[in-house]
Amino acid sequence: MLITAKHDIYTAFGYSIQSDIPLPELKKLGSATCTADIFIRYADLSNNRIRLSELPKKVSVTEDRIMFWVPDVAIFAVDGGTSITISPEQNADEDKIRLYVLGTCMGAVLLQRRVLPLHGSAIVIDNKAYAFVGHSGHGKSTLASAFLHRGFHLLTDDVIAVTLDHRNIPYVTPSYPQQKLWQESLDAFGMRSDRYRPLFERETKFAIPVDSRFSASAFPLAGIFELMKTECSHAEIRPVGKLERLPLLHRHTYRNFFLPNSGLTSWHFETTARLAGVTDFYQLRRPLHGQTVHQLTSMILDTIKG
């Protein structure tokens, strides 16, 4: 469904987006009257607060709508892959609202549009996309940043949008030219935090523009690397067997707790099964402590070339 818009139009994940909330992270397409694929608007959803407060994770999922409440921020509703509705709390921080719009809400939009969202970062090497997936804090964005410092380009940070074409070739669609890095990651690359904007007030995670190192084109997905922090004494990499790939893709599907009750379980299984059969998978184990990002970068490049 296309929605007529008369305000600023942005682009991300291959879609045009009209938004009541400014989205400076995204590339602006223009402000003239045109059609948008996704519409982001403010509305009053406060009558849902009591019901959401009684649900696990404060999330309600049906086949048509995904709704969730973040106390002190907003109630959000995502409908049909075409609209995101925001009902802000009193004195809510707009930066925090935007984080959820571009993160959890866009993940929900992608799921509703039957686009597989993986939790991680993706970079381009030799005209192919390589994804780094893993749980929060395992170094996905930091690893991607190390590749950017070596001259490679970023496709996406945090949410990886994967589609398979009619030939069963998976593609990663670019998001927007920004990374989110913790202070320790900036320190590892000799970057000064006072040059960047915190994601929100008193946060030690920063928004890092990467316009000159961003790829605005989709690329075929050639490999997926799962990052894991373990008690190992040194970094190691191993291929992931076929029987391990479906569980890996499920646990690293962005906001996979939306899948039950969404009517998307069968689609998700079919899509991940297809992806598991046509892409290389690796698991990258790193020690719990110490800076290993430059070593990991070299290991990944050796694996791809080998």
N, C-alpha and C positions, 0 to 999 in steps of 0.2 A: 504493500500500500504506500502510495506517495502522498506526502502532506505539503500543502502550499505554505511557503514561509516568506516573510517580508523583513527578516532581521539578518544578522550575521550568519553566514553559512560556513561551516568548518568541514574538514575531512579527516577521517581516521578509519583504519581497518577496511578501506575500500568503500566507505559509505559517506554520504553527505549528511551533515548534522546541523540542525537549527536549534539554538539554545537560548533560553531566557537568562542563563547564568554565563558570564564570560568564560571562555576556555582558551586562555592565552597559550597553553601548551600546544594547541592544535594549529595546523595550517589553515588560514582563512581563505575561502574560495571567493567571497564577495558578500555584498549586502543587498544586492538588487533582488527583486521578486523572482523566486525560482522554486523548484521542488526540492524537498529534502527526503532522504530515506528514513531518518530518525529525528524525532522532535523531543526536545527536553524542555519541560515547563514546570512552573510552580503551581501548586494547588493545595487545598486543605484536605489532608488525609487523617487528621487527628482523631476522627471517630474510630479508627482502627487500632489506636494505641493500646487499649485495654486487652483486646484480643491478641495482639502480637506479643504483649508482655507475658502472656501465659504459655506461649509456644516455645519449643526448643530453639535456641539461637535467635529467638524473636523473628522468625522467618515463616512466611506462609507461601506455599507453592501450589499452584494449580496448572492445568494445561495451558491456560491463557495468560496467567499473571504470576509474577514473582514479586512479593512484597516483603520488605524487612525494615526493622526499626533500629537505629543506632541512637541510644539515649544521649541527649545533649547535642545531637547533630541534626538528624532529620528522619522522617519516614520516607522511604523510597518505594516506588512501584514501577515495574517494568512490564509492559503489555505488548504481546504479539511481535516482539522484535522491532517495533516501530516507535515506541514512545517510552520516555523515562519521566516520571512525575516525582517532584520533590516537595515535601512538606516540612520546611525547616522548623527546628525548635527555636525558642526565644533566645536571642543573642548567639545563635550558632555561628561558628567560624566558617566563612565562605570557602577558605582553603581546604578545610576538612570535608565540606560538602563536595567540593570538586574532586577530591581524592576518591570518594565513594562513587561518584558519577563515572569517572574515567576508569575505575577499577571494577568493583563488584557489579555495578549497573551495566557496564559495557560487556562484562563477562556473561551476564544474564541475557543481554541482547543477542550476543553471538550464539549462545545455546538455543535460544528461541528461533534463530535463523538457520539452525543446523550447521553452524560453523564450530569446529572443535576448538575451545580455548584451553591452552596449556599454560601452566603457571611457570613462567621463566622468561628468559631473554633469548633473542636470536640475532645472529650476525651473518654476514655474507663473506664466503671464502670461495674464490674462483667461480663466481656466478652461481653458487649454491648456498642454500640456507642451512645453518646448523643451530640447533636449539639446545639451550642449557636449562634443564628443569630441576626442580628440587624444592624442598620445604623452605619456608622463610628462614633467613639467616644463614643459609648454607653457601652463599657466595655467588649466586647466579649473575647479579648485576655487576659485581666486582670483576668476575671473570670476563664478562662481555666488555667491560671498560678496558681491561688489559688488551683485548684484541683491538679495540679502537685506538689505543696508544701505539699499536704496531701498524696502524694504517688501514685496518679493515673497517667495514661499515656496519652500523646498527640497523636492524629491521624493526625490532620492537623490544620493549622492556616491560616486564611484569606479566603482560597477557600476550600470548602467542596465538594468533588466529590461523588455524590450519584448515584448508579445504582440499578435497580430492577431485580432480577433474574426471571427465568421461573415460580417460585412459588409465585411471587409477594412479595418477601422479599427484603427490601431495604438494601444496604450495603454501608458503607463509606470506600473508598480506601485511604490509608495513602499518605501524600504528602512528606514532608521532615522535618528533626528534627531541626526546628528553630521556634521561636516566634518573633514577633515584638511588643515591649512594649515601651510606653512613659515613660519619666522621673518620672512622678507622680506614675506610676505603680511600677517602681523599688523602689521608696521611700516607698510605701505601704508594700513591702515585705522585706525591709531592705537590698536591693541589691545595690551595688556601681556601678554607671554608668561608672567609669573609667576602669572597667574590661570588658566592652563590646564595640563592634564596632558600631558607628552610622550608620544608613542605608545609609546616604551619608553625605558629608561635612556640618558641622554646623547644622545638624539635631538633634533634641532632642528625636527621636525615635530610639531604639537600636535593633540590631540583637542579640537574646538570644539563644545560642545553647542548645538543650535539648536532647542530644544523650542518656543519661541514663534514660530518662523518655519519650522515643518515642516508639510507637508501629508500627512495620513494616508490620503488618498483617491487612487485612480488617475485619471489624466487622459489624454485623447487626445493623441497626439504630433503636433504641428503643424509642427515644424521641427527640423532637425539642423544645427548649426554646427560645422564642423571648424576647430580652432585650429591655427595653424602659426606657428612662429618662423622668420623668414627674414632675408635681408640687406636687405630693403626699408627705405626711409628713413621711411616713415609707414604707419600702419595702413590697410588696405583690405579691402573685402568684395566678394565676387562670387558669383553663383549658380553652383551645380555642375550641369553638364550630365548628362543621363541616362546616357550611356556611362561617366561617371566615378563614378557612385554605387555600383555593386556593388564595385569595388575599394576605395572609401572604407569601406564597411560591413565588408568583410572585414578590412582592416588595423586597424580599431578595434573588432572583436569581441574582447571580453575573453578573454584567454588562448586566442587562435585556434590556438595550436600544439596544443591538445587535439583539433582537428577530424580530422586524419588518424588513421586506425585506429579512430575512435570510432563509425563507421557513421552519422555525422551530416552528412556533406558534402552530400548531396543535399538533406536538410532545410534546411541552412543556406543553400544557394543559392536554393531556392524561397522561403524566408522573406525573405531580403534582397531578392530580386527583387520580391516583393510590396510590401515596405516602400519600395523605391526608386520605385515607381510612384504612391504615394499621399501622399508627404511632401515638403515643401520642403527643399532642401539648399543650404547656403552654405559657402563657405570664407572664413575670417577670417585674414588674414595680418597679423602684428605684427612690429615690429622686434625684433632680438635683445636690445637693451638699452633701458633706460628704462621708466618706469611708464606704461602705456597703458590700464590696466584701466578707468578711469572713461570714457575716450574710447570704448573698445570697447563698454561697456555702452550708451552713448547710440547708437552706430552700430547695434547689434542692435535696440534699441527702435524706431529710425527705420525699419529694414528691415521689422520685423514690422508696424508701423502702415502702411507704404507699400505 
